[in-house]
Amino acid sequence: MASHLSYNPALAPRAAARGPSAFHEVWEKNFEEEFEALLSAVTKGGGPEATIAMDMEFPGFPRNDPQFSSPALHHQALCCNVDQLWPIQLGVAVVGQNGTHHGVWTFNLRFDPEIDAHTPESLTFLRRAGLDFVRHRTDGIDALVLGRKLANSTLIGPRAPCWLTFSGAYDWGYLLKLVRLGRALPSPASTYNQVLAAYCPRRQELRDWLPEGSLEALGRRHGVKRYGSAHTAGSDALLTLELHILFTQEQMLSDLSWQHEEGWSSDGSDGWYSRGNAAAWSSDGDSEWHPGNAAWAPQRQHMTSWHYPSEELFHDPAWYSPNYQQWLVAQ
């Protein structure tokens, strides 16, 4: 990766503080209050013009998801893993259209290692990151309660903000499981993408533009300070958002400098702009990624906006949660 993304203090996000006061730890007892605070933060950030960075922490991969495989096999593994498990944390970080930070929320879900499916090595990893499984068992939020809240909110649907992930295959899968109230993920992949597009029409994936290195390594490489603990959902969501802001700011300056270069034009030979140079996703957000597999990558539409290939949405209510069908009928 070229060094043009190296840290520049003048370009670092300068808006509101992102220290401890910006973090909201959400459990069952304060769930209603904090969910309303999140909605208020998104409204202050411009509603549909805001950006929400998301990270999910989940308890493992029961089925092996090989890195070098076909998109169809990747999707099979994704469906198999997500259908068997539930997320443990959902982290979201909100930034407004003017770059102002509006807070970070970690929704801690109910999880009991003695009952809920998981892989032991994943629980060991998450314990080391600081997750309190005793409290998740007693004070965690019911996943279906969170799913209903999301599905009925302005965070989902045609007027939703832009959702951002780092390497989001499993983030999107678990979000879709939540808002569809635990239903099995759609298959094949084309159907899955159509259903996901109905819930989250605008989605960005930072990994497509930073194809090498883990989230932690990229933060260190580009001088972006981490707040909170690595591999906890709120902290990872915020670091994803900070890298996104730094990247788009530097891209804007690069584009402005190109306007003053006589005779500059893009003939498509630069691999940075080629769909063929997009990253193929893997099951491990901290693993090294590899180029290729453009079928899974969004096309670049605008220097700060990405989208998935447009497809006609399914209107069959069987693919959507009951509380989302009203919007589909209205289309």
Beta strands, then each sheet from edge to edge (+ up, - down):
strand 1: 23-26
strand 2: 51-57
strand 3: 89-95
strand 4: 101-108
strand 5: 162-165
strand 6: 203-205
strand 7: 279-280
strand 8: 290-291
strand 9: 299-302
strand 10: 305-307
sheet 1: 1+ 4+ 3- 2+ 5+ 6+
sheet 2: 7+ 8-
sheet 3: 9+ 10-
end
